[in-house]
């Protein structure tokens, strides 16, 4: 009897598979929008609250950013792991409702503690969504093109960040910062019925985890794929146990898990140093203000093309080698950043660095999805991303200390080229079952 991966490998991709992957791409677009909405609205919130006697000083804003990142880490580690119990589809729907409702409610906050709480809860949904969509895409994509499709789905994140910036620039000056949270929240909640009606549960999850009515649901999916129904569920190994974090450290997975976490920590540190400090870095590097504001857009556009390119190249040359190559190239570009200070080439370098760091970083989602079997895949991806997000907190913090201590931009970039290079080397030592 064919397993879900074998079935999907034996035939061309169906409309149902394309739809599932597209929905995951769309959900990641909303993730990017919901993450960046606070960055785009923070200046307007601070100005508006100042008239009411509420201070949103840099220290308070740093707390808001940090709690959002903490929520994303916890959501990826603990909430996304429940997708191995309740299913990938239900967790994606739950994450969308959590994200959308909380972002929508943020327009009514009137104090720093309320804003901190809102961003933390939003982060829970965002972190869970990223891990769950990566898992769902990996289980619907054929093995031969899995890396490309996972990267494609994750590339929705920088696209959402770019589009939300364009929207924010138009509506915040006219309608106020509340309008941005209204738009982002409504857009997210509108995808809930779309996902409910068009996103099918993972066939691999149904056949191997065997939830209630698994056979009925699996045959419904097989019918939509043009396949014959199954008379009974395929047998599974009797040694299969309930998904748990400890299963990530059984046998050969122990060293692979620790190496993956380390590589993601280093990648997150470099990525979020760049993401959080790009506007100031561009200004300090000598760009005029009207050019510096485009630095984040250029970085995210470079990220989109880097993610897509990495997915394509990984299918041709192997996932680990391509991830490592992208991160080594990023380290070289960051080391050479000092040569372009004070020129428009700064924007070109930001685009190329975004291409390399995001391309290599997102490839690790594919690596995590390949490393773990179906029964613990969401747990494995979620905990890897959650552990890596500690680097997302450390990176901007260390970057701020370096910049505050008077380090020049070129030296700061060289400092953060080191974790990118370490991540590239560590990735090569991660052992996965099919020896990527």
Backbone torsions as a table, in degrees:
resi	resn	phi	psi	omega
1	UNK	NA	133.3	-177.8
2	UNK	-69.0	139.7	169.7
3	UNK	-83.7	167.0	-179.7
4	UNK	-58.7	-46.9	178.4
5	UNK	-61.7	-40.8	179.7
6	UNK	-65.1	-40.0	178.5
7	UNK	-61.4	-45.1	-177.7
8	UNK	-71.4	-26.1	178.9
9	UNK	-79.2	-26.0	-173.2
10	UNK	-83.6	-6.4	-175.9
11	UNK	-140.8	160.1	175.7
12	UNK	-62.4	156.0	179.2
13	UNK	-62.4	138.2	-179.1
14	UNK	-92.6	169.1	176.5
15	UNK	-60.1	-36.6	-179.9
16	UNK	-62.5	-40.3	178.8
17	UNK	-67.0	-44.6	178.1
18	UNK	-60.7	-40.0	-179.1
19	UNK	-64.8	-44.6	180.0
20	UNK	-60.0	-44.3	-178.7
21	UNK	-67.9	-39.5	178.9
22	UNK	-64.6	-40.6	178.5
23	UNK	-62.6	-40.1	177.3
24	UNK	-63.9	-39.5	175.3
25	UNK	-60.2	-45.4	180.0
26	UNK	-62.7	-42.5	-179.7
27	UNK	-64.6	-34.2	177.1
28	UNK	-73.2	-29.0	171.5
29	UNK	-59.9	-44.4	179.7
30	UNK	-67.8	-33.6	174.3
31	UNK	-58.1	-48.5	179.3
32	UNK	-60.8	-39.2	178.3
33	UNK	-66.0	-45.1	-176.5
34	UNK	-71.1	-28.7	176.1
35	UNK	-69.9	-45.8	-172.2
36	UNK	-82.8	-12.8	-175.1
37	UNK	-58.8	-34.5	-179.5
38	UNK	-70.4	-34.5	179.1
39	UNK	-66.4	-40.9	-178.5
40	UNK	-73.5	-28.4	-176.0
41	UNK	-96.0	-15.2	-173.7
42	UNK	-54.3	-46.7	179.8
43	UNK	-61.1	-40.3	-179.5
44	UNK	-69.3	-37.8	177.5
45	UNK	-62.9	-46.2	-179.1
46	UNK	-59.9	-42.4	-179.6
47	UNK	-67.4	-42.6	-179.0
48	UNK	-67.1	-44.4	-178.4
49	UNK	-69.6	-29.0	179.2
50	UNK	-59.9	-34.2	178.5
51	UNK	-69.4	-21.2	178.9
52	UNK	-97.5	2.7	179.9
53	UNK	81.9	16.2	178.9
54	UNK	-103.7	125.7	-176.8
55	UNK	-94.1	126.5	171.4
56	UNK	-115.7	64.7	-178.8
57	UNK	-68.1	171.9	-177.3
58	UNK	-57.5	-37.9	179.8
59	UNK	-65.7	-41.5	177.6
60	UNK	-66.3	-39.6	179.9
61	UNK	-66.9	-37.7	176.0
62	UNK	-60.8	-37.8	177.3
63	UNK	-65.6	-40.1	178.1
64	UNK	-61.0	-47.6	178.7
65	UNK	-60.9	-46.3	-176.2
66	UNK	-63.7	-41.0	-179.5
67	UNK	-68.4	-32.6	174.5
68	UNK	-63.5	-44.1	178.2
69	UNK	-65.9	-37.8	177.2
70	UNK	-63.8	-42.2	177.1
71	UNK	-60.7	-40.0	178.6
72	UNK	-64.5	-38.9	178.7
73	UNK	-65.3	-46.2	-179.5
74	UNK	-66.4	-40.0	178.2
75	UNK	-61.4	-41.8	179.6
76	UNK	-68.0	-38.6	-174.4
77	UNK	-80.1	-41.9	-172.2
78	UNK	-106.9	-40.8	-177.9
79	UNK	-76.4	-48.2	-179.1
80	UNK	-62.0	-30.8	179.7
81	UNK	-60.7	-25.8	179.3
82	UNK	-69.8	-11.9	175.6
83	UNK	-64.8	-22.0	175.2
84	UNK	-76.2	-9.5	-179.7
85	UNK	-108.7	-52.4	-175.7
86	UNK	-94.2	-11.5	179.7
87	UNK	108.6	153.6	-178.1
88	UNK	-69.1	-42.0	-176.5
89	UNK	-63.0	-46.9	-179.8
90	UNK	-62.3	-38.1	-179.2
91	UNK	-69.8	-36.4	176.6
92	UNK	-64.3	-43.0	177.6
93	UNK	-63.3	-44.4	179.6
94	UNK	-62.6	-42.5	179.3
95	UNK	-62.9	-40.8	179.8
96	UNK	-64.4	-42.4	178.6
97	UNK	-64.1	-43.4	-179.7
98	UNK	-63.6	-47.4	178.5
99	UNK	-60.7	-54.2	-173.3
100	UNK	-62.6	-46.2	-177.1
101	UNK	-66.9	-38.2	-178.0
102	UNK	-74.1	-41.1	176.2
103	UNK	-62.6	-41.1	178.9
104	UNK	-62.4	-41.2	-178.3
105	UNK	-71.3	-20.3	-176.6
106	UNK	-62.5	-24.2	-180.0
107	UNK	-63.8	-16.6	-177.0
108	UNK	-100.1	-2.2	-177.5
109	UNK	-68.0	145.9	-177.0
110	UNK	-135.7	20.1	177.0
111	UNK	-155.6	160.1	179.2
112	UNK	-62.7	-46.1	178.6
113	UNK	-58.5	-38.8	178.2
114	UNK	-65.4	-39.2	179.5
115	UNK	-67.4	-40.6	177.6
116	UNK	-60.2	-45.9	-179.7
117	UNK	-64.1	-42.0	-179.8
118	UNK	-62.0	-42.0	-179.4
119	UNK	-71.0	-33.7	177.7
120	UNK	-63.9	-47.8	-178.2
121	UNK	-67.0	-40.0	175.6
122	UNK	-59.2	-41.0	179.6
123	UNK	-61.3	-34.4	176.9
124	UNK	-57.1	-47.5	-179.6
125	UNK	-68.5	-39.9	-178.7
126	UNK	-64.3	-46.9	180.0
127	UNK	-63.4	-40.6	178.3
128	UNK	-66.4	-39.2	-178.7
129	UNK	-63.0	-45.1	-178.3
130	UNK	-59.3	-46.5	-178.8
131	UNK	-69.4	-39.1	-176.5
132	UNK	-70.0	-40.2	179.6
133	UNK	-69.6	-35.7	176.4
134	UNK	-62.4	-41.9	179.3
135	UNK	-66.1	-46.7	-180.0
136	UNK	-60.5	-45.5	-179.8
137	UNK	-62.7	-43.3	-179.6
138	UNK	-60.6	-32.1	-177.2
139	UNK	-87.0	-13.5	175.7
140	UNK	-101.0	-15.4	-178.2
141	UNK	-87.9	142.6	174.9
142	UNK	-63.1	151.0	-176.8
143	UNK	-58.4	-36.5	-174.7
144	UNK	-68.6	-23.4	-179.7
145	UNK	-125.5	17.0	-176.0
146	UNK	-57.4	-44.8	-176.1
147	UNK	-62.8	-39.3	178.8
148	UNK	-65.0	-45.7	-174.9
149	UNK	-71.3	-35.3	175.0
150	UNK	-63.9	-43.8	178.1
151	UNK	-63.5	-39.8	178.4
152	UNK	-60.7	-46.2	-179.6
153	UNK	-61.6	-41.7	-178.9
154	UNK	-72.7	-20.2	179.6
155	UNK	-69.6	-11.6	174.9
156	UNK	-63.0	-26.9	-177.1
157	UNK	-59.8	-55.5	179.1
158	UNK	-66.6	-29.5	176.8
159	UNK	-64.4	-42.9	176.8
160	UNK	-61.8	-38.2	178.9
161	UNK	-64.5	-41.4	179.6
162	UNK	-67.1	-48.3	-177.9
163	UNK	-63.5	-39.0	180.0
164	UNK	-66.7	-33.7	176.0
165	UNK	-64.8	-39.8	178.4
166	UNK	-65.9	-41.0	178.8
167	UNK	-66.7	-44.1	-178.4
168	UNK	-59.5	-40.7	-178.6
169	UNK	-62.7	-25.8	-178.0
170	UNK	-91.8	-40.5	-170.3
171	UNK	-95.4	-28.3	-178.1
172	UNK	-63.7	-45.7	179.3
173	UNK	-62.3	-26.4	-175.8
174	UNK	-93.7	-45.5	-171.7
175	UNK	-110.7	-4.6	179.0
176	UNK	92.8	165.6	-175.9
177	UNK	-65.9	-26.9	179.8
178	UNK	-61.4	-31.8	-177.4
179	UNK	-63.6	-30.2	-179.1
180	UNK	-70.7	-41.3	177.1
181	UNK	-68.5	-35.1	176.1
182	UNK	-62.3	-48.2	-178.9
183	UNK	-63.9	-44.4	-178.2
184	UNK	-67.1	-41.3	-180.0
185	UNK	-66.2	-45.3	179.5
186	UNK	-63.7	-44.2	-179.9
187	UNK	-59.8	-40.3	179.3
188	UNK	-67.4	-45.1	-178.4
189	UNK	-67.1	-29.1	178.2
190	UNK	-65.5	-22.2	179.9
191	UNK	-80.6	-12.6	-179.1
192	UNK	-62.2	-53.2	176.4
193	UNK	-64.1	-32.6	177.3
194	UNK	-61.3	-46.7	179.6
195	UNK	-68.2	-36.8	-178.5
196	UNK	-61.6	-42.3	-175.0
197	UNK	-88.7	-25.9	-172.1
198	UNK	-113.8	-12.3	-178.8
199	UNK	-100.1	115.6	178.7
200	UNK	-87.0	153.5	175.7
201	UNK	-65.1	154.2	177.5
202	UNK	-62.3	124.3	178.4
203	UNK	-64.1	-38.3	178.9
204	UNK	-61.9	-41.2	178.1
205	UNK	-63.3	-44.0	-177.9
206	UNK	-63.4	-41.5	-175.9
207	UNK	-76.2	-29.2	-175.0
208	UNK	-102.4	-33.6	178.9
209	UNK	-90.7	-21.4	171.2
210	UNK	54.8	57.6	175.4
211	UNK	-71.3	179.6	-179.8
212	UNK	-59.5	136.9	180.0
213	UNK	61.2	29.3	-177.6
214	UNK	-61.2	-41.5	-177.9
215	UNK	-64.4	-43.8	179.6
216	UNK	-61.9	-46.1	-179.3
217	UNK	-66.0	-40.8	-179.5
218	UNK	-64.5	-42.3	179.9
219	UNK	-68.0	-31.9	175.5
220	UNK	-63.9	-40.6	178.5
221	UNK	-69.3	-42.8	178.9
222	UNK	-60.9	-37.3	177.1
223	UNK	-61.8	-43.2	179.3
224	UNK	-67.2	-25.1	178.0
225	UNK	-87.8	-1.0	179.5
226	UNK	78.6	25.3	-178.7
227	UNK	-109.6	160.2	178.6
228	UNK	-72.0	148.4	179.0
229	UNK	-71.7	156.7	177.3
230	UNK	-89.9	135.9	176.9
231	UNK	-73.1	-25.4	179.4
232	UNK	-158.0	160.9	177.3
233	UNK	-68.3	141.9	177.4
234	UNK	-65.0	152.3	179.4
235	UNK	-69.3	148.5	176.8
236	UNK	-122.0	160.6	-179.0
237	UNK	-62.2	135.4	-179.6
238	UNK	-69.6	-15.6	-178.8
239	UNK	-82.4	-5.3	-178.8
240	UNK	-64.4	128.8	179.8
241	UNK	-117.2	169.6	180.0
242	UNK	-60.2	137.5	-179.1
243	UNK	-59.6	134.1	177.5
244	UNK	-154.1	158.7	-178.6
245	UNK	-59.3	-35.7	-178.2
246	UNK	-62.0	-24.2	179.1
247	UNK	-68.1	-18.5	178.0
248	UNK	-71.4	-13.3	-175.0
249	UNK	-116.1	21.4	179.9
250	UNK	-90.4	130.7	175.4
251	UNK	61.6	-136.9	-177.1
252	UNK	-66.3	-17.9	-177.8
253	UNK	-69.3	-19.3	-176.8
254	UNK	-61.0	-55.0	-179.1
255	UNK	-67.2	-37.6	179.9
256	UNK	-63.5	-40.8	179.6
257	UNK	-63.5	-46.7	-178.5
258	UNK	-64.6	-40.7	178.3
259	UNK	-65.6	-41.2	178.6
260	UNK	-62.2	-44.9	178.4
261	UNK	-60.1	-42.5	179.4
262	UNK	-64.2	-43.5	179.6
263	UNK	-64.0	-41.4	178.6
264	UNK	-67.8	-38.0	177.0
265	UNK	-58.0	-48.6	-179.1
266	UNK	-65.5	-40.4	179.4
267	UNK	-66.2	-44.6	178.1
268	UNK	-60.7	-40.9	-179.2
269	UNK	-60.1	-46.4	179.3
270	UNK	-67.5	-46.0	-176.5
271	UNK	-61.4	-47.2	-175.6
272	UNK	-78.6	-23.0	168.2
273	UNK	-59.4	-46.9	179.8
274	UNK	-67.8	-47.0	-175.6
275	UNK	-60.9	-45.4	-174.4
276	UNK	-78.0	-24.8	-173.3
277	UNK	-111.3	1.1	-174.2
278	UNK	-54.6	-50.4	-178.3
279	UNK	-57.1	-44.0	179.7
280	UNK	-70.4	-38.2	178.3
281	UNK	-61.7	-42.1	-179.8
282	UNK	-64.7	-42.2	178.8
283	UNK	-64.9	-44.5	179.9
284	UNK	-67.4	-24.6	-179.6
285	UNK	-79.1	-2.1	173.5
286	UNK	108.4	4.0	178.9
287	UNK	-76.1	145.4	172.5
288	UNK	-65.4	154.0	-175.1
289	UNK	-57.1	-39.4	-177.4
290	UNK	-69.1	-19.5	174.9
291	UNK	-92.0	-33.6	-178.0
292	UNK	-61.8	-32.8	-178.0
293	UNK	-68.3	-17.6	178.6
294	UNK	-88.2	-4.4	-174.6
295	UNK	-60.6	-43.6	179.8
296	UNK	-63.8	-39.2	178.5
297	UNK	-64.2	-44.9	179.4
298	UNK	-62.7	-41.8	179.0
299	UNK	-60.1	-45.4	-177.5
300	UNK	-73.2	-32.7	174.5
301	UNK	-66.1	-41.8	175.0
302	UNK	-60.9	-38.3	178.8
303	UNK	-61.2	-43.3	-179.2
304	UNK	-59.1	-50.2	-178.5
305	UNK	-68.3	-31.3	176.8
306	UNK	-67.0	-41.7	179.9
307	UNK	-64.0	-45.6	179.2
308	UNK	-63.7	-43.9	-179.5
309	UNK	-63.7	-42.4	178.9
310	UNK	-60.2	-42.9	179.4
311	UNK	-60.8	-41.8	179.8
312	UNK	-68.2	-47.3	-177.3
313	UNK	-66.7	-32.9	179.4
314	UNK	-63.1	-36.1	178.4
315	UNK	-67.3	-24.1	-177.6
316	UNK	-92.8	-38.9	-169.5
317	UNK	-120.6	-1.9	179.5
318	UNK	103.6	135.2	-171.5
319	UNK	-65.1	-49.5	-175.9
320	UNK	-63.3	-41.9	-179.6
321	UNK	-64.0	-40.1	-178.4
322	UNK	-70.1	-44.4	177.0
323	UNK	-55.8	-48.5	-179.0
324	UNK	-61.8	-41.4	179.1
325	UNK	-63.0	-42.9	179.0
326	UNK	-61.8	-42.3	-177.1
327	UNK	-73.5	-35.0	174.9
328	UNK	-64.0	-43.6	177.4
329	UNK	-60.9	-39.0	177.1
330	UNK	-60.9	-45.7	179.7
331	UNK	-60.7	-40.7	178.7
332	UNK	-65.6	-42.2	179.1
333	UNK	-63.8	-41.5	-179.9
334	UNK	-67.8	-35.2	177.4
335	UNK	-65.8	-36.2	-179.1
336	UNK	-88.0	4.8	-176.3
337	UNK	-59.9	-33.7	-177.3
338	UNK	-61.7	-22.6	-178.5
339	UNK	-72.9	-16.6	-175.3
340	UNK	-112.2	6.4	178.3
341	UNK	-54.9	136.7	175.5
342	UNK	85.2	8.4	179.5
343	UNK	-132.3	166.9	179.1
344	UNK	-68.3	-11.8	176.5
345	UNK	-63.3	-16.6	175.8
346	UNK	-57.2	-42.7	179.0
347	UNK	-63.6	-40.6	178.5
348	UNK	-61.6	-44.1	179.3
349	UNK	-63.9	-39.4	177.3
350	UNK	-60.8	-41.8	178.3
351	UNK	-63.5	-43.0	-179.8
352	UNK	-68.9	-38.3	177.7
353	UNK	-65.9	-41.2	174.9
354	UNK	-59.8	-41.3	177.0
355	UNK	-56.3	-47.4	-174.2
356	UNK	-77.6	-48.2	-173.7
357	UNK	-70.8	-40.1	179.1
358	UNK	-73.7	-36.9	177.6
359	UNK	-60.9	-47.7	178.9
360	UNK	-67.1	-42.0	-178.4
361	UNK	-62.2	-48.1	-177.8
362	UNK	-66.5	-29.0	176.7
363	UNK	-58.2	-25.8	-179.9
364	UNK	-70.8	-23.7	172.3
365	UNK	-62.8	-43.3	177.2
366	UNK	-64.0	-40.4	-180.0
367	UNK	-62.6	-43.6	178.5
368	UNK	-64.1	-41.7	-179.6
369	UNK	-64.4	-33.3	178.8
370	UNK	-77.8	-28.4	-174.0
371	UNK	-70.1	-35.8	-171.2
372	UNK	-107.6	143.5	176.5
373	UNK	-71.0	168.5	-173.4
374	UNK	-53.6	-44.8	-171.6
375	UNK	-65.0	-22.2	178.8
376	UNK	-126.1	16.9	-173.8
377	UNK	-65.7	-47.7	-179.7
378	UNK	-64.0	-37.8	176.2
379	UNK	-62.6	-45.2	-178.8
380	UNK	-64.1	-46.9	179.4
381	UNK	-65.1	-44.6	-177.5
382	UNK	-62.4	-45.3	-179.4
383	UNK	-70.2	-33.8	176.5
384	UNK	-63.7	-46.2	179.6
385	UNK	-66.8	-41.3	-179.9
386	UNK	-63.9	-44.3	177.4
387	UNK	-63.7	-39.4	178.3
388	UNK	-65.0	-29.8	-177.6
389	UNK	-68.8	-13.5	170.8
390	UNK	-60.6	-35.4	175.1
391	UNK	-64.8	-28.9	178.3
392	UNK	-67.0	-28.7	176.8
393	UNK	-81.1	-41.8	-176.3
394	UNK	-69.4	-40.9	-175.4
395	UNK	-56.6	-57.7	178.9
396	UNK	-61.6	-33.7	179.8
397	UNK	-65.1	-49.0	178.3
398	UNK	-63.9	-40.1	177.7
399	UNK	-59.8	-42.0	178.5
400	UNK	-63.7	-38.6	178.5
401	UNK	-65.6	-41.1	179.6
402	UNK	-65.3	-46.1	-179.4
403	UNK	-65.7	-41.2	178.5
404	UNK	-65.0	-28.3	179.1
405	UNK	-81.2	-0.3	176.5
406	UNK	92.0	12.2	177.8
407	UNK	-64.7	136.3	175.0
408	UNK	-68.7	160.4	-177.6
409	UNK	-57.5	-41.4	-177.5
410	UNK	-61.2	-40.7	-179.8
411	UNK	-69.0	-38.7	178.0
412	UNK	-62.4	-39.9	-179.8
413	UNK	-68.7	-38.9	177.0
414	UNK	-63.1	-40.8	179.6
415	UNK	-58.9	-41.1	-178.0
416	UNK	-89.6	-2.1	168.7
417	UNK	-73.2	-25.8	-178.5
418	UNK	-63.6	-51.8	177.5
419	UNK	-62.0	-32.3	176.9
420	UNK	-63.5	-41.2	179.3
421	UNK	-68.6	-40.4	177.2
422	UNK	-61.0	-44.1	178.4
423	UNK	-59.7	-39.7	179.1
424	UNK	-61.5	-43.2	-178.7
425	UNK	-71.6	-42.6	-179.5
426	UNK	-61.3	-39.5	-178.7
427	UNK	-56.2	-37.7	-177.8
428	UNK	-64.9	-21.3	-177.1
429	UNK	-96.4	-0.9	178.3
430	UNK	-75.0	121.8	-177.9
431	UNK	-96.7	120.7	178.3
432	UNK	-116.8	158.5	-172.2
433	UNK	-54.7	-40.5	-176.8
434	UNK	-95.6	14.7	173.3
435	UNK	54.5	55.8	178.4
436	UNK	-62.7	NA	NA
